[in-house]
Amino acid sequence: MTIIEKTDKYVMQSYGRLPAVIENAEQYIDFGSGVGTNSLGYCDDDWVNAVCRQAKLMQHTSNYYYNTPSADFAEKLCDITGYTNVFFGNSGAEANECAIKTARKYSFDKYGKGRHTIITLKNSFHGRTLATISATGQDDFHNYFFPFLDGFVYAEPNDTVDLAEKLGSHVCAVMLEYVQGEGGVCPLEQDFVDMVYMLCAEKDVLVIADEVQTGAGRTGKFLCQEHFGHKADIVTMAKGLFGGLPGGVCLFGEKCSEVLTAGTHGSTYGGNPVVMSGGIVVLDKVSQPEFLSEVIKKGDYIREKLSAVNEIASIDGKGLMLGITLKSKNAKEVMKKALDNGLLVLVAKEKVRLLPPLTITYDDLDKGLEILINILGEKT
């Protein structure tokens, strides 16, 4: 029985997998980095050494106790971002669950019941748990699992009038992605983001920034919100923050720093010392200004190389988070052909999505872009 046959037989078929078995880092040129998780690429020496060293000491301990890697990671992350404290979970969805609970408890503690609605944006994606799928502003996800959670209202992205109309006295938070990743790599406009922060400040409504995909240097800033000149009350991160190990964080500004008290939230594996040890290496590298400037340069390099391709209608995104709109070809078919030719790419809605490792070399960029350009240049 092959690996594909074994997987299809014994693993729940909840993914639309491609017919490839990934065994090591040498098989493909990767423009997807595990959907943005392998931020330092594959087998970075410092990362591997830190993870292995901690695994030999202790793989896990309960959150009834303290451990050194989680304390060191928390201190470093708060120093880099300017946030007060952090909650550790296992994924982006868990981080967003934490943000939702925190926003509602903040409002309950201060104003009592009834002020619990969270505005999210149409075309957003916040996870696949029942709360985060309810928060997700896409009708395609609102099926099968009825009843969905109430208390979520969906505003049009980049529509300040629609936002203002929905921001009533029952609202406790606005939750947004600065670049909607799964929704098609669609950046928000500066004027809209400015209005979100202005209206929320007037009404003591929290701003939650979902930076699960945009954070940890992906857009050329450590947090994407730095491009927009605002600081959310709560920020969620995951994916590339731990270099490929499962982890998520919820960062709190001073306003929310004491909302969660003992017993109000938890996560068995949150703050796992092996994961934290890998994360410390990621923080040390991706927070450096010269590293982040290289991310922007590489993103610009990709845009320049693709600018002459007739099949490409437009390229959206920031840094190394790019979405390519095609004129006639199907993005999923392009993804399959790229796989056949040794290149891994992603899709988001109708776009080809690129999320290369932040450490990708220009040599690998050139090789991968040559494959992609040849596929896009093929006659249909």
One Martini backbone bead per residue (centre of mass of N, CA, C, O) as a GRO file, in nm:
protein
  380
    1MET     BB    1   0.094   0.038   0.025
    2THR     BB    2   0.073   0.350  -0.021
    3ILE     BB    3   0.076   0.655   0.117
    4ILE     BB    4  -0.177   0.753  -0.025
    5GLU     BB    5  -0.355   0.506   0.036
    6LYS     BB    6  -0.326   0.512   0.345
    7THR     BB    7  -0.438   0.794   0.389
    8ASP     BB    8  -0.715   0.755   0.246
    9LYS     BB    9  -0.803   0.524   0.446
   10TYR     BB   10  -0.719   0.657   0.756
   11VAL     BB   11  -0.786   0.952   0.667
   12MET     BB   12  -0.969   1.206   0.677
   13GLN     BB   13  -1.141   1.368   0.395
   14SER     BB   14  -1.070   1.715   0.454
   15TYR     BB   15  -0.877   1.718   0.198
   16GLY     BB   16  -0.744   1.853  -0.112
   17ARG     BB   17  -0.521   1.666  -0.233
   18LEU     BB   18  -0.216   1.617  -0.368
   19PRO     BB   19  -0.005   1.388  -0.563
   20ALA     BB   20   0.209   1.416  -0.293
   21VAL     BB   21   0.515   1.319  -0.128
   22ILE     BB   22   0.664   1.465   0.150
   23GLU     BB   23   1.004   1.404   0.278
   24ASN     BB   24   1.176   1.663   0.185
   25ALA     BB   25   1.355   1.973   0.107
   26GLU     BB   26   1.456   1.874  -0.205
   27GLN     BB   27   1.208   1.829  -0.405
   28TYR     BB   28   1.125   2.142  -0.391
   29ILE     BB   29   1.008   2.447  -0.480
   30ASP     BB   30   0.895   2.686  -0.231
   31PHE     BB   31   0.590   2.906  -0.247
   32GLY     BB   32   0.435   2.818   0.054
   33SER     BB   33   0.548   2.724   0.337
   34GLY     BB   34   0.309   2.573   0.470
   35VAL     BB   35   0.126   2.817   0.470
   36GLY     BB   36   0.350   3.018   0.614
   37THR     BB   37   0.531   2.852   0.838
   38ASN     BB   38   0.826   2.832   0.693
   39SER     BB   39   1.002   3.104   0.742
   40LEU     BB   40   1.308   2.954   0.749
   41GLY     BB   41   1.240   2.716   0.611
   42TYR     BB   42   1.458   2.436   0.593
   43CYS     BB   43   1.666   2.340   0.839
   44ASP     BB   44   1.757   2.544   1.026
   45ASP     BB   45   2.016   2.529   1.232
   46ASP     BB   46   1.923   2.696   1.480
   47TRP     BB   47   1.642   2.572   1.502
   48VAL     BB   48   1.715   2.274   1.526
   49ASN     BB   49   1.896   2.300   1.777
   50ALA     BB   50   1.682   2.417   1.970
   51VAL     BB   51   1.473   2.191   1.950
   52CYS     BB   52   1.659   1.949   2.025
   53ARG     BB   53   1.759   2.052   2.296
   54GLN     BB   54   1.476   2.061   2.431
   55ALA     BB   55   1.384   1.765   2.377
   56LYS     BB   56   1.618   1.652   2.571
   57LEU     BB   57   1.503   1.788   2.833
   58MET     BB   58   1.183   1.877   2.751
   59GLN     BB   59   0.869   1.853   2.593
   60HIS     BB   60   0.671   1.887   2.858
   61THR     BB   61   0.439   2.097   3.053
   62SER     BB   62   0.241   2.221   3.265
   63ASN     BB   63   0.054   2.524   3.342
   64TYR     BB   64   0.110   2.492   3.653
   65TYR     BB   65   0.385   2.571   3.541
   66TYR     BB   66   0.705   2.669   3.466
   67ASN     BB   67   0.898   2.792   3.176
   68THR     BB   68   1.161   2.922   3.006
   69PRO     BB   69   1.084   2.952   2.699
   70SER     BB   70   0.812   3.105   2.743
   71ALA     BB   71   0.930   3.348   2.893
   72ASP     BB   72   1.134   3.436   2.674
   73PHE     BB   73   0.936   3.467   2.443
   74ALA     BB   74   0.744   3.674   2.570
   75GLU     BB   75   0.949   3.897   2.615
   76LYS     BB   76   1.041   3.927   2.319
   77LEU     BB   77   0.765   3.982   2.185
   78CYS     BB   78   0.690   4.233   2.356
   79ASP     BB   79   0.938   4.402   2.279
   80ILE     BB   80   0.886   4.408   1.970
   81THR     BB   81   0.562   4.506   1.984
   82GLY     BB   82   0.453   4.654   2.266
   83TYR     BB   83   0.323   4.451   2.442
   84THR     BB   84   0.225   4.328   2.754
   85ASN     BB   85   0.091   4.038   2.674
   86VAL     BB   86   0.032   3.669   2.661
   87PHE     BB   87  -0.122   3.400   2.481
   88PHE     BB   88  -0.111   3.041   2.456
   89GLY     BB   89  -0.136   2.827   2.175
   90ASN     BB   90  -0.176   2.613   1.864
   91SER     BB   91  -0.322   2.841   1.680
   92GLY     BB   92  -0.503   3.063   1.500
   93ALA     BB   93  -0.782   2.980   1.600
   94GLU     BB   94  -0.713   2.996   1.902
   95ALA     BB   95  -0.632   3.291   1.902
   96ASN     BB   96  -0.915   3.393   1.807
   97GLU     BB   97  -1.076   3.281   2.039
   98CYS     BB   98  -0.935   3.449   2.252
   99ALA     BB   99  -1.013   3.726   2.137
  100ILE     BB  100  -1.318   3.693   2.158
  101LYS     BB  101  -1.333   3.645   2.462
  102THR     BB  102  -1.191   3.903   2.551
  103ALA     BB  103  -1.382   4.111   2.427
  104ARG     BB  104  -1.637   4.016   2.582
  105LYS     BB  105  -1.522   4.046   2.869
  106TYR     BB  106  -1.448   4.337   2.864
  107SER     BB  107  -1.740   4.436   2.819
  108PHE     BB  108  -1.875   4.295   3.057
  109ASP     BB  109  -1.703   4.419   3.287
  110LYS     BB  110  -1.790   4.727   3.198
  111TYR     BB  111  -2.120   4.687   3.072
  112GLY     BB  112  -2.226   4.412   3.039
  113LYS     BB  113  -2.477   4.290   2.893
  114GLY     BB  114  -2.517   4.306   2.516
  115ARG     BB  115  -2.195   4.376   2.443
  116HIS     BB  116  -2.093   4.128   2.192
  117THR     BB  117  -2.046   4.228   1.918
  118ILE     BB  118  -1.872   4.134   1.611
  119ILE     BB  119  -1.693   4.285   1.362
  120THR     BB  120  -1.652   4.174   1.040
  121LEU     BB  121  -1.534   4.084   0.721
  122LYS     BB  122  -1.586   4.042   0.420
  123ASN     BB  123  -1.376   3.775   0.314
  124SER     BB  124  -1.293   3.649   0.561
  125PHE     BB  125  -1.050   3.466   0.784
  126HIS     BB  126  -1.042   3.280   1.125
  127GLY     BB  127  -1.136   2.973   1.093
  128ARG     BB  128  -1.273   2.624   1.203
  129THR     BB  129  -1.419   2.686   1.430
  130LEU     BB  130  -1.718   2.778   1.542
  131ALA     BB  131  -1.639   3.072   1.601
  132THR     BB  132  -1.444   3.137   1.352
  133ILE     BB  133  -1.653   3.060   1.132
  134SER     BB  134  -1.855   3.276   1.224
  135ALA     BB  135  -1.651   3.517   1.176
  136THR     BB  136  -1.646   3.444   0.896
  137GLY     BB  137  -1.703   3.635   0.577
  138GLN     BB  138  -1.825   3.349   0.436
  139ASP     BB  139  -2.077   3.165   0.303
  140ASP     BB  140  -1.931   2.892   0.238
  141PHE     BB  141  -1.885   2.835   0.563
  142HIS     BB  142  -2.215   2.854   0.614
  143ASN     BB  143  -2.238   2.523   0.670
  144TYR     BB  144  -2.378   2.222   0.828
  145PHE     BB  145  -2.308   2.364   1.143
  146PHE     BB  146  -2.568   2.389   1.276
  147PRO     BB  147  -2.558   2.636   1.479
  148PHE     BB  148  -2.435   2.932   1.469
  149LEU     BB  149  -2.289   3.189   1.599
  150ASP     BB  150  -2.365   3.462   1.744
  151GLY     BB  151  -2.238   3.802   1.727
  152PHE     BB  152  -2.206   3.852   1.406
  153VAL     BB  153  -2.088   4.107   1.179
  154TYR     BB  154  -2.078   4.210   0.828
  155ALA     BB  155  -1.852   4.404   0.657
  156GLU     BB  156  -1.739   4.604   0.420
  157PRO     BB  157  -1.461   4.637   0.270
  158ASN     BB  158  -1.374   4.969   0.234
  159ASP     BB  159  -1.654   5.064   0.395
  160THR     BB  160  -1.733   5.324   0.599
  161VAL     BB  161  -2.040   5.336   0.600
  162ASP     BB  162  -2.105   5.044   0.680
  163LEU     BB  163  -1.948   5.045   0.942
  164ALA     BB  164  -2.092   5.282   1.088
  165GLU     BB  165  -2.381   5.150   1.081
  166LYS     BB  166  -2.280   4.882   1.257
  167LEU     BB  167  -2.160   5.066   1.504
  168GLY     BB  168  -2.304   4.996   1.775
  169SER     BB  169  -2.388   4.946   2.119
  170HIS     BB  170  -2.340   4.613   2.075
  171VAL     BB  171  -2.035   4.662   2.028
  172CYS     BB  172  -1.692   4.533   2.110
  173ALA     BB  173  -1.570   4.464   1.808
  174VAL     BB  174  -1.309   4.471   1.557
  175MET     BB  175  -1.226   4.237   1.295
  176LEU     BB  176  -0.906   4.207   1.114
  177GLU     BB  177  -0.742   4.199   0.799
  178TYR     BB  178  -0.504   4.364   0.622
  179VAL     BB  179  -0.476   4.085   0.466
  180GLN     BB  180  -0.669   3.880   0.283
  181GLY     BB  181  -0.589   3.563   0.237
  182GLU     BB  182  -0.817   3.342   0.179
  183GLY     BB  183  -0.980   3.582   0.020
  184GLY     BB  184  -0.726   3.682  -0.200
  185VAL     BB  185  -0.520   3.891  -0.130
  186CYS     BB  186  -0.662   4.160   0.032
  187PRO     BB  187  -0.614   4.477   0.086
  188LEU     BB  188  -0.642   4.734   0.277
  189GLU     BB  189  -0.728   5.060   0.322
  190GLN     BB  190  -0.617   5.331   0.484
  191ASP     BB  191  -0.886   5.487   0.529
  192PHE     BB  192  -1.033   5.252   0.660
  193VAL     BB  193  -0.844   5.200   0.897
  194ASP     BB  194  -0.867   5.480   1.018
  195MET     BB  195  -1.174   5.459   1.076
  196VAL     BB  196  -1.176   5.223   1.264
  197TYR     BB  197  -1.004   5.361   1.489
  198MET     BB  198  -1.176   5.609   1.536
  199LEU     BB  199  -1.450   5.475   1.608
  200CYS     BB  200  -1.347   5.288   1.834
  201ALA     BB  201  -1.237   5.508   2.023
  202GLU     BB  202  -1.511   5.656   2.069
  203LYS     BB  203  -1.661   5.358   2.177
  204ASP     BB  204  -1.486   5.139   2.313
  205VAL     BB  205  -1.374   4.961   2.074
  206LEU     BB  206  -1.218   4.694   1.976
  207VAL     BB  207  -0.914   4.592   1.811
  208ILE     BB  208  -0.869   4.313   1.594
  209ALA     BB  209  -0.570   4.156   1.475
  210ASP     BB  210  -0.530   3.931   1.214
  211GLU     BB  211  -0.183   3.786   1.206
  212VAL     BB  212  -0.143   3.490   1.117
  213GLN     BB  213  -0.023   3.559   0.817
  214THR     BB  214   0.115   3.862   0.838
  215GLY     BB  215   0.306   3.788   1.043
  216ALA     BB  216   0.642   3.752   1.103
  217GLY     BB  217   0.740   3.927   0.826
  218ARG     BB  218   0.567   3.871   0.563
  219THR     BB  219   0.538   4.204   0.474
  220GLY     BB  220   0.816   4.355   0.603
  221LYS     BB  221   0.690   4.340   0.882
  222PHE     BB  222   0.632   4.212   1.171
  223LEU     BB  223   0.373   4.385   1.151
  224CYS     BB  224   0.133   4.496   0.939
  225GLN     BB  225   0.032   4.748   1.104
  226GLU     BB  226   0.286   4.923   1.040
  227HIS     BB  227   0.189   5.018   0.756
  228PHE     BB  228  -0.074   5.183   0.901
  229GLY     BB  229  -0.020   5.321   1.196
  230HIS     BB  230  -0.133   5.094   1.400
  231LYS     BB  231  -0.272   4.969   1.727
  232ALA     BB  232  -0.398   4.707   1.849
  233ASP     BB  233  -0.545   4.559   2.123
  234ILE     BB  234  -0.541   4.288   1.946
  235VAL     BB  235  -0.319   4.012   1.857
  236THR     BB  236  -0.283   3.760   1.613
  237MET     BB  237  -0.074   3.458   1.598
  238ALA     BB  238   0.121   3.231   1.375
  239LYS     BB  239   0.260   3.016   1.178
  240GLY     BB  240   0.571   3.166   1.129
  241LEU     BB  241   0.649   3.203   1.442
  242PHE     BB  242   0.764   2.872   1.464
  243GLY     BB  243   0.882   2.741   1.185
  244GLY     BB  244   0.649   2.474   1.186
  245LEU     BB  245   0.520   2.481   1.455
  246PRO     BB  246   0.261   2.450   1.679
  247GLY     BB  247   0.124   2.785   1.715
  248GLY     BB  248  -0.021   3.051   1.928
  249VAL     BB  249  -0.114   3.406   1.967
  250CYS     BB  250  -0.217   3.654   2.217
  251LEU     BB  251  -0.209   4.000   2.212
  252PHE     BB  252  -0.186   4.260   2.470
  253GLY     BB  253  -0.286   4.539   2.572
  254GLU     BB  254  -0.342   4.721   2.849
  255LYS     BB  255  -0.658   4.710   2.837
  256CYS     BB  256  -0.638   4.363   2.822
  257SER     BB  257  -0.421   4.238   3.038
  258GLU     BB  258  -0.667   4.154   3.277
  259VAL     BB  259  -0.912   3.982   3.168
  260LEU     BB  260  -0.770   3.714   3.202
  261THR     BB  261  -0.835   3.469   3.433
  262ALA     BB  262  -0.838   3.219   3.627
  263GLY     BB  263  -1.024   2.984   3.419
  264THR     BB  264  -1.113   3.152   3.143
  265HIS     BB  265  -0.851   3.013   3.011
  266GLY     BB  266  -0.696   2.758   2.784
  267SER     BB  267  -0.399   2.528   2.709
  268THR     BB  268  -0.227   2.250   2.720
  269TYR     BB  269   0.008   2.327   2.484
  270GLY     BB  270   0.057   2.599   2.571
  271GLY     BB  271   0.395   2.680   2.576
  272ASN     BB  272   0.567   2.486   2.450
  273PRO     BB  273   0.909   2.443   2.473
  274VAL     BB  274   0.976   2.356   2.183
  275VAL     BB  275   0.823   2.575   2.033
  276MET     BB  276   0.955   2.819   2.177
  277SER     BB  277   1.245   2.762   2.084
  278GLY     BB  278   1.186   2.809   1.786
  279GLY     BB  279   1.063   3.098   1.820
  280ILE     BB  280   1.316   3.247   1.916
  281VAL     BB  281   1.468   3.221   1.650
  282VAL     BB  282   1.266   3.369   1.478
  283LEU     BB  283   1.275   3.638   1.628
  284ASP     BB  284   1.579   3.697   1.595
  285LYS     BB  285   1.552   3.718   1.276
  286VAL     BB  286   1.272   3.871   1.180
  287SER     BB  287   1.329   4.148   1.356
  288GLN     BB  288   1.533   4.242   1.164
  289PRO     BB  289   1.569   4.502   0.952
  290GLU     BB  290   1.733   4.357   0.724
  291PHE     BB  291   1.539   4.124   0.690
  292LEU     BB  292   1.280   4.289   0.620
  293SER     BB  293   1.397   4.434   0.370
  294GLU     BB  294   1.432   4.167   0.209
  295VAL     BB  295   1.136   4.097   0.183
  296ILE     BB  296   1.065   4.341   0.009
  297LYS     BB  297   1.268   4.289  -0.219
  298LYS     BB  298   1.156   4.010  -0.300
  299GLY     BB  299   0.875   4.107  -0.372
  300ASP     BB  300   0.968   4.305  -0.593
  301TYR     BB  301   1.112   4.093  -0.765
  302ILE     BB  302   0.865   3.929  -0.840
  303ARG     BB  303   0.707   4.156  -0.975
  304GLU     BB  304   0.915   4.220  -1.193
  305LYS     BB  305   0.926   3.934  -1.327
  306LEU     BB  306   0.595   3.935  -1.378
  307SER     BB  307   0.523   4.204  -1.544
  308ALA     BB  308   0.559   4.062  -1.852
  309VAL     BB  309   0.313   3.881  -1.808
  310ASN     BB  310   0.027   3.851  -1.988
  311GLU     BB  311  -0.157   3.666  -1.793
  312ILE     BB  312  -0.128   3.899  -1.593
  313ALA     BB  313  -0.335   4.134  -1.433
  314SER     BB  314  -0.242   4.107  -1.117
  315ILE     BB  315  -0.080   4.220  -0.800
  316ASP     BB  316  -0.118   4.133  -0.464
  317GLY     BB  317   0.009   4.273  -0.167
  318LYS     BB  318   0.286   4.197   0.069
  319GLY     BB  319   0.580   4.118   0.013
  320LEU     BB  320   0.552   3.755   0.078
  321MET     BB  321   0.230   3.830  -0.001
  322LEU     BB  322   0.082   3.693  -0.292
  323GLY     BB  323  -0.161   3.778  -0.556
  324ILE     BB  324  -0.260   3.625  -0.871
  325THR     BB  325  -0.417   3.750  -1.146
  326LEU     BB  326  -0.584   3.600  -1.408
  327LYS     BB  327  -0.713   3.597  -1.732
  328SER     BB  328  -0.759   3.258  -1.817
  329LYS     BB  329  -0.651   3.088  -1.605
  330ASN     BB  330  -0.643   2.831  -1.369
  331ALA     BB  331  -0.516   2.818  -1.059
  332LYS     BB  332  -0.532   2.509  -1.001
  333GLU     BB  333  -0.390   2.423  -1.262
  334VAL     BB  334  -0.129   2.569  -1.204
  335MET     BB  335  -0.063   2.419  -0.943
  336LYS     BB  336  -0.040   2.135  -1.074
  337LYS     BB  337   0.181   2.204  -1.284
  338ALA     BB  338   0.391   2.296  -1.082
  339LEU     BB  339   0.423   2.029  -0.937
  340ASP     BB  340   0.518   1.868  -1.194
  341ASN     BB  341   0.778   2.096  -1.202
  342GLY     BB  342   0.878   2.154  -0.884
  343LEU     BB  343   0.638   2.352  -0.774
  344LEU     BB  344   0.510   2.537  -0.495
  345VAL     BB  345   0.175   2.644  -0.476
  346LEU     BB  346  -0.106   2.854  -0.430
  347VAL     BB  347  -0.446   2.931  -0.336
  348ALA     BB  348  -0.692   3.219  -0.368
  349LYS     BB  349  -0.941   3.160  -0.499
  350GLU     BB  350  -0.850   3.289  -0.823
  351LYS     BB  351  -0.560   3.282  -0.708
  352VAL     BB  352  -0.226   3.293  -0.702
  353ARG     BB  353  -0.028   3.193  -0.422
  354LEU     BB  354   0.246   3.354  -0.241
  355LEU     BB  355   0.462   3.191   0.036
  356PRO     BB  356   0.755   3.218   0.090
  357PRO     BB  357   1.022   3.190   0.234
  358LEU     BB  358   1.202   3.444   0.386
  359THR     BB  359   1.489   3.283   0.301
  360ILE     BB  360   1.487   3.288   0.017
  361THR     BB  361   1.658   3.262  -0.264
  362TYR     BB  362   1.733   3.393  -0.570
  363ASP     BB  363   1.779   3.125  -0.706
  364ASP     BB  364   1.501   3.000  -0.630
  365LEU     BB  365   1.333   3.221  -0.749
  366ASP     BB  366   1.422   3.186  -1.041
  367LYS     BB  367   1.339   2.891  -1.076
  368GLY     BB  368   1.038   2.926  -1.000
  369LEU     BB  369   0.966   3.154  -1.203
  370GLU     BB  370   1.027   2.996  -1.457
  371ILE     BB  371   0.807   2.789  -1.420
  372LEU     BB  372   0.566   2.983  -1.396
  373ILE     BB  373   0.604   3.138  -1.663
  374ASN     BB  374   0.578   2.894  -1.851
  375ILE     BB  375   0.288   2.822  -1.769
  376LEU     BB  376   0.161   3.106  -1.835
  377GLY     BB  377   0.266   3.086  -2.148
  378GLU     BB  378   0.078   2.881  -2.217
  379LYS     BB  379  -0.140   2.749  -2.420
  380THR     BB  380  -0.496   2.681  -2.401
   0.00000   0.00000   0.00000
